[in-house]
């Protein structure tokens, strides 16, 4: 559970922005969205392979930089 405490004299919108950044960094919202519907194991594997392939492509592209 993400929590942000208001500092003295801090506007609520600034604290809300800090909360949004914190939730984004933790990946909480992404995980909730992934659990909205059931994902078959084969779909999960396919998605993970796609991410791994993309990361491998990026690392190969920037390996000599």
Secondary structure, DSSP 8 states (H G I E B T S, - for coil): -------TT--HHHHHHHHHHHHHHHTHHHHHHHTSS---HHHHHHHHHHHHHHHHHHHHHTTT-
